[in-house]
């Protein structure tokens, strides 16, 4: 249940942002970044451009840059759930801070799948798998077409030894990934999901 960057901004109404979002969905990160930077040059407070650049930097492992862009969003909207979720995903996994912060954010944003997913990831890192499973289930309920939410839920169920349910959600995650955009598929651990599903189908007892 490794935390992954979350991005939920939709086309923002300008041709530049629309082009950036389309490139992002297609997995063309450099083209997306160029368009987002163009939008940001026109308006330094363009929230969707900041989110897009944060997401791309996060995916590419440029964590300091991603953090700066997420913080740029939070300067405009201090309670923005996706930006807060991104910062939580970048936080030190050994810190107790992400769990308390994630709980507060999820309570403040009960309708945000990003906030619920961030809470699940923080709880999983802290070893609170049953609580993490509930948070991932809530994220899945809010965004039922997300393969990553389904995968995280499957892993949590797997660790709780709920094998039949885990298999169901691994299958669902893989099915959703097959239907998703190229950009979403690139950010989804498809091989790990397939391998674990086959292992569970074979014996259902190995630990994830």
DAQUIMO-V353561 format. One line per field, one symbol per residue. ss: DSSP state (H for helix, E for strand, C for the rest). A space follows every 50 residues. Layout:
ss = ???
//
This chain:
ss = CCCCCCCCCCCCCCHHHHHHHHHHHCCCHHHHHHHHHHHHHHCCCCHHHH HHHHHHHHHCCCHHHHHHHHHHHHHHCCCCHHHHHHHHHHCCCCCCHHHH HHHHHHHHCCCCHHHHHHHHHHHHHCCCHHHHHHHHHHHHHHCCCCHHHH HHHHHHHHHCCCHHHHHHHHHHHHHHHHHCCHHHHHCCCHHHHHHHHHHH HHCCCCCC
//
